[in-house]
Amino acid sequence: MGKGLIWATAEDLRNNRGRVLSLYRQILRSLNSPDLPLTFAARLAKKAEVRAMFWVGSEERSLHNIADLIDAAEYSLSFLRKGQLPPRYIT
């Protein structure tokens, strides 16, 4: 990350901004894939879930939590690219 040990500094947040926006756009685009078994209403609901998660995540200031959120977004994107929905719960 950056210079903050536990809490994110302004530099840390600035450095992650492009990556987070890119992940957000890629996930929203992937939800439009015809390979996913979703109806139009289900697609809209999933997009609303994604927006809510990123909105809540935007308030996060802990470096470890920010890294976990980015990892979770990349993990979900890997499923979406295969035409699958990510598992709801990881066991």
N, C-alpha and C positions, 0 to 999 in steps of 0.2 A: 504494500500500500504506500504509505508516505511517512510523514514525520511523527504523526500521533502514535502514542503507545497503546492507549486503550480507546480514547475518543478521537473521532475523525476531525482533522483540521480542515480549514477551508481549502487547502491545497489537495488534501486527500479527496474531498468531495468533488473538486474540479477535475481531478485526474480520472475519476470513475464515471463522470457524467456521460461522456461519449459512449463508453461501453454499455452502460445501463440503457441509454436511449436506443442503441443499436439492438440490444436484446429485446427490448420492449417492442420495437417495430417488427423484428423478425418473428416474434411469437404471434403478434396480431396477424401478420401476413400468413403464417403457417396455419392459423385457424381457418383461413379461407380455402385451404386445400380441398379439392374434391375427393381426395383419398380418405379423409376423415368421415366416419359414419355419423354425421351430425345433420340435423335439420336446420333450417334457417334460424328458427327461434333458439335452438341450442347453441348455435354459433354465436349469436348475439349475447346469450347468457355467459358463455365462456369468455368472450371479449370483455364483458363487464367485470367478471371475476379477475381477469388479468389487470384491468385498469385499477381495480380496488387494491390488489396486492402491491402494485407498483406505487400507488398513491400512499398507502400505509408505509411501504418501505422507504419512501422519500423522506420521511420524518426520522429515520434511523440515524444514529450518530455513533454507534459502537462499530469499531473496525471489524471485529469478528462477526457481528451480525450482518454487516454489509457484505462481507466475503461469503457468508452462508447464503444470503439472498441471491447473489450473483451465481453461485454454484447451483442453486435450486433452479434458477431460470435457464441456465445452460443444460441442466439435466432434463428439464421439461422440453426444451427445444429439440434435444436429441430424439425424443420420442415423436414429437410432432413432425419432424423431418422424415421419419419412417412411415408416417401415415397412421400413427397410433396415438391414443390419448395417454398421457402420463398416468401412472397408478395414483389413486386418491390417497392411499395411505402407504407409507413405506414401512415394512416390518423387518 
